[in-house]
Amino acid sequence: MEWTAWEHTRALTFLHNRVRAILLAQGVEEQTIATGGTQVHLYAAGPKDAARTVVLLHGLGDSAHAWFRALPLLAWRGDRVIAIDLPGHGFTPPPDERGFVQPSEHAEIVRHILDTLAVGETRAVVGHSLGGWVAARAALSDVPFDQLVLVEAAGLEHEGMWESIDLLRIEHEQDVRRFFRTVAHTPPFGSGLVTREIAAMFRTPAVFNFLDHNDPREIIKDTELRRIQRPTTIIWGENDGLVPPVVAQRWHAGIRNSSLEWIPKCGHTPHFERPLLFQRKLEAALGHAPVATAIRDRLTAALPRPFRRADA
């Protein structure tokens, strides 16, 4: 029987099955790879001879489905894109009785997947929240990649950090409502209808055990950030109440070769709250021209040569 992190929540099972079907219908590939003591589930899309591989890492309690917009679009842009279900999340079971793994262990899984599946000459890693923590740990562990994008990245030591972590200890439906009031600029429509299912999702071992057994050695200190040398883009919602905007400023101040992009009227999940603006900023961070320019260039390239513009 296939393992899923949402197997006890009927509404989330239905939703995730729909997202999975939509991705596969768009030609996204699905596979598992043995690493870190478990079978890691992932999605892959884009040309297998692409010049660059982009790895997408989701947040705590989430899954690769968080990237259902970015994955096919970046593949259309010409990147080879891999979205991973981290152990204990999505369709990837936990590797052992702990039910979770630490960020540095996740980082080694990223290393293995890049070594095994990456194509092209360059590699980029994009991480949201816990995924940003993992991406930063991967950079500090010299996992070989060239670009780093941190989206609302957790893991950097800051005042109020443990209070924010306690916010994720969701046991009851009222905790879900408090959570959304804190992390979102505008709580998502319909979230009140599935509070029981969302609460159950946060009670999985990958979330609850991780919060209860966090290793202080995994926390990233400001003094470590100078060791991250690769080009880095930091994308942050101006109204994030979970990992406050001051943390974005500290990532930016500590990583010398970095830029900081703000998303207004947005909380902790810009890829859900402001998806179009977030996507534009992500594509720009990866060096892609605006979508309108890409569409024009593709249409121009498809025209017979006599009909092309002189500068095309």
PyMOL commands that set and color helices and strands:
alter all, ss='L'
color gray80, all
select helices_A, chain A and resi 10-25+64-67+70-76+103-117+130-140+161-167+173-183+191-202+205-212+216-218+222-227+245-254+270-273+275-285+291-302+305-307
alter helices_A, ss='H'
color red, helices_A
select strands_A, chain A and resi 29-35+38-45+52-57+80-84+122-128+147-151+232-237+258-263
alter strands_A, ss='S'
color yellow, strands_A
deselect
rebuild
show_as cartoon
